[in-house]
Every structure is written in structure tokens, then in C-alpha cells.
Amino acid sequence: MIPRLDIRFPLRRQRVYWFGEKYKASPEEYLLNHARTGIVMALRAALPNGGRVGVVAYNCHTVANAVVNAGCVPVFVDVCADLRIDVESVPVDLYAIVVTNLFGIRNDVEAIRKRCPRALVIVDNAHGYGLPVEGDFTVYSINQGKFPALGEGGLLTVNGDRLSVKGKIDDLYSKLPAYGKLAQVKLFVSMLIKAIAYSRCVYWLTMRMKKSSKPEVHQEVVMKQMAPGIRRLYRAWLHTEEEEIAAQRANAAKIADMGYETIKSDNGFMAIIRTKDVAAAKADFAKRGVETETHFARCIDWTTEFGYKQGSCPMAERLTQELLMIPTYRKI
């Protein structure tokens, strides 16, 4: 069974974690423990008094939670059938908007800027590594299960001429705690355990023991600087970046030829199919030895806890019943 998430931690990466050379950030980059940390930092620096922030309704609860942790109010916007933001659903009076490139599908940032020209634009590339840097800020995730799937890490970049805001972010970043030696060991062990649980030789057992549980959507965002081991892994991975992205795109294209209606991802992070019978499609891929995932199928329940009103984003509500995601990180 090919697991739905890429959570590998082979011996060569284990060595790099402890002994590799660390990645050195540019002046515009901030190395963090999660992409959500970057969202909180950007909003706290740019909107110290809070404000209304646009968030895609079809999304992970961690994005809205980050907005709340920054002292702001999430305002949910809809998506189109291709999972890009429905620009017409974006309120023109927002203070900021988090533009999430879902599954590596690139949004039209310039159209969103024209819609709400005064709004700060934070591009959420947690799924969009390899897409162009856009917006006032961009955040990335390199957590296990993302792309690149390296470990507990994220990046924030400050784009353009925002020196005053950059100064505030510099100050916030300098106050973030670093990983101590014990925390680095704990992170290493947790990554190794996850990798073993998701390895193909044992995954068919562990997946049977998984229990679906409701996540705590209201949580304090734990903010840290990136662990030294993850910095080492990231530097080493950059040497294979183009090759890895090309492989993703090739695998996504192969799935697109299987006869299903697909939504094209710009970086191939996952292959997305749209179907009226999600259960049958899941069963079909299970026969092929591939686990699939209905990502964000419960997103409306999550957003409701942040003030979402039923019917506000009809396409997002509809797509929760029609989309299935297939991993592309290994050959199928």
C-alpha cells in the first residue's frame, strides 16, 4: 500500500539531520517550525491592532487558527470548481487575505489585489513549493507529509519593499525560542517513529488501527525557530529540488490518464480527481495499492467553529463531497 502521505526518513537523511551543513537563510527569509508560524508573524507585524482577514473556506483549520492567534478575525471566501479562489467572493474591505494555493494550484494574486487593493496579501504555499514567490509575504511548509517532506519546518519570506514591517518581523523572530539539544532528540525520534509507521512494509497494519478523531481547531500556535537538523535536511534537499518537482508532475500526469476528471496542480503536489462517487474511486485506487485521502472533507465543520455561516461558500461545501486526492511522491 502506498500511503497517502510522504513520511520518509531514510538512514541517509538521519545522518544529514545530525551531521549535514545547515541552510543559511537570506535576509528576506525566516526559518520556522511551521508555515502557520509565518502567518502569525506576518499578521502580528503588519496588523498589530488586528482586523478582518480573508481565509479560504476549503482549507485546513490551522490557517484560520493562525489568523485568530494573530489577534485577527477570519472572513471565509469561496473557491471555484478548479480550487482557485473565487475572486468575486472576496470582500473588498479586508485588512489582509491569506491566499492558499491548494494542492499546488496557483491563484491569480493580481486579480485578488485589484479586488481589494488595500489588503495585505499573504500567499500560503504550504502545498505550493516551487511556485513563484508572490504577495507581500509567502509561507512554505516542509513538514513530513508536505513537499518537500523533510520534518517539522516552515519558511516565511518578506517580499518587496516592506522595511518597516520587516523590522518588526526581525524583532519577533529574534524572540522565538530555538530548539535545545533535548528537543532536537525528541524531534528526531518522533520523525523516525512516523516514518516507520508509514513505511510500506508496516503501513497496511497501522492504517487499520487509525481512528478518526475531531481535531482541536482552537489551539495556541507554538512558535519556534527551525530546528538545526531540519535546516541541514533542507540544504541537502535543495540539490535535488528540480528533479523532485519534475517527478511529482510526471506522476500526477499519469494519474490524470486513468479516466477520471482531474484538477491540474501546477507543481503536482497531489493529483486531485472530482467524482460523484468518492467511495468507488477510493476502492478503485485501493485495488491498485494506493491509499487516497479526502483532504479537508470536514472543513465546513472546522470553519463553523470560527464563525462560518452555512451556505456562505457553496462551492467549498459542494467540493467536500466530490474531491479525492492521490499521492504523487512515488511511482504508481
MOFENBEL-V557717 format. One line per field, one symbol per residue. burial: # if it has 24 or more other C-alpha atoms within 12 Angstrom, else .. A space follows every 50 residues. Layout:
burial->???
This chain:
burial->#########...##.##.....#....####################... #####################################.####.####### #######.#..##.##..################################ #########.....##..##.##.....#....#..##..##.####### ..#.............#...#################......##.#### ######...#.##############..#..##..#....########### ####.#.#...###################.#
